[in-house]
Amino acid sequence: MALCLPMMTHRTTALALTIFLAGCATTPPAVETTDVAAAPVVVETPADVPETPIPSDSLLPLLQAEFALRQRDFEQGLALLSEQAGVLSDPALTRRALRLAEFVNDSEKATAMAVRLVELDPNDGAAAAAASGWLSRTGQPAEALRYAGLALELGHSVNIASSLGTYESLDSDGRAEIAEAIGVLATRWPEDDQVAIAASLLARLEGNFSLAESLIRPVLERSPDDTRAIMLWTQLMLDQSSDSPFELLAETVSAYPENQELRRQYARLLGAEGDYAGARAQFAILLEREPDNPELLSTAALLDFELEYFDEALAKFEQLIALQERLDEAHYYVGRIEMGRDRYTEAIEAFAAVGPSREFRDAKAQAAQLLSDTAFASDIKTFFENQRRLYPSAAEQLFLLEADSLRDWEGEALKAYDRGLTAFPQSFSLLYGRAMVHESEGELDAMENDLRSILAQDPNHAATLNALGYTLTNHTQRYEEAADLIERALALSPGDPAILDSLGWVYYKLGQYSASEALLRRAHNAFPDPEVAAHLGEVLWIQGRQIEARDIWRDGLNRVPDHPIILEAVDRLGAELP
């Protein structure tokens, strides 16, 4: 049945196989990045296809889908189209729903639409390949291989190896099923490179390196510059600690100098193996051909930075900024380079330009440290006020960073927390941070109020329960109350070394030496921190086991010489350390 619906051309490509140290990784099918909202839902059908009226129950949802897509509400448009694709037996509609699902990277709907399209058009090899790819990506390798076989029967290439992405997580039955399916494909299509690569990768995953080599050699003979085959061969050489694992790869790169993807993989693998100079040389060649490629520029700049070619790194990061690419990363490293050259004004400006990203926190902390070293508390406050105006979504984090950077100015950190809590009165992080400042200044009532404000919102906040209990243990004689708080924390986070240490310490204060020692030993075994060593040593000393106590303390001091808590305990107990 052909309805008055769009006749879309479905296009899919094989999933890319990238083989590095970790083996095989899968990526989603490539899709056309055309404007999926531009094409109308109702269009003319080809003259040779008889029109069938759209069922009345489907007309309104299809019109709603059209309006949703024109408003760029892709989620709603996809929901309506995929629903109608399940109702109407029209391949064109299903192709469009699949294309939209791929465009928004909705794995679940893309899988369903690809499978539905194969059901509606069993002769569409591209649809079978797409179904195989999405089934692999959604963790259904056996089904993926079944659809891969359909695609091969229809003469369409498929990345069979993508189905092995979850192989190592399968149980023995699952692995056997996958191995059998790939074996069947290899028997039926012995000359297919995709099948041979998958069979070789499977042999590698099973530890049969000689078989893997024998299976990949014919691919290298048929397609000597096949990137995946060469990378798999190189991985096999690395697996077996070959004296020259990169020999074939290097020779092929030289023989096919225009193969950018092969050179890119070579450069990355050199970097992964620690040959940064070799990787840098390859990226230089890559950049000669693609000088404005942001991915290449970024990686090459990072290599320059790590190898301390700071002038070259700075030029590349500034090029990225000019291209408006990888801006946060580029500004961050410009700041790092300028800071290393004692160009503090330029460094602060660069760090200030870093937006919310993985580099954000460190960039602002570095800028604040530079201001702390070269300016005044008022300059730090002004810096963070400006940052909050620029990045309001990160305001809470910026208050925390401001308070931390003002600790060297008496009273200023507390004022920063106060300003933050005016804006975010229920912030756990700000309340906790202010509580720790109150403790350091001996304001125990204020500290307790802040921690109890957190517990009023979340009575099961384990870190706060532990912090309050530990503080009461150290600064009051409310040991029973402290023990109750810490026991609650441990019930919420069993095995946490910090909480074990706190509970062992309060039990010591309560005179429960045996229970205290057991908890402190568990904490010290899990996390041999000097503070834990100080506590465990004291418990042992009080029980008359001075030799053990001294050994524990000495071990702690070996880790952190002159640790104040250990030295205080040794001095208070009159325990000399020879």
Secondary structure, DSSP 8 states (H G I E B T S, - for coil): --BSS------------EEETTEEE--------S-TTTS-SS----TTS--B---HHHHHHHHHHHHHHHTT-HHHHHHHHHHHHHHS--HHHHHHHHHHHHHTT-HHHHHHHHHHHHHH-TT-HHHHHHHHHHHHHTT-HHHHHHHHHHHHHTT----GGGGGTTGGGS-HHHHHHHHHHHHHHHHH-TT-HHHHHHHHHHHHHTT-HHHHHHHHHHHHHH-TT-HHHHHHHHHHHHHTT-SSTTHHHHHHHHH-TT-HHHHHHHHHHHHHTT-HHHHHHHHHHHHHH-TT-HHHHHHHHHHHHHTT-HHHHHHHHHHHHHHT-SHHHHHHHHHHHHHHTT-HHHHHHHHHT--SSTTHHHHHHHHHHHHHHHS-HHHHHHHHHHHHHH-GGGHHHHHHHHHHHTTTSTTHHHHHHHHHHHHSTT-HHHHHHHHHHHHHTT-HHHHHHHHHHHHHH-TT-HHHHHHHHHHHHHHSS-HHHHHHHHHHHHHHSTT-HHHHHHHHHHHHHTT-HHHHHHHHHHHHHH---HHHHHHHHHHHHHTT-HHHHHHHHHHHHHHSTT-HHHHHHHHHHT----
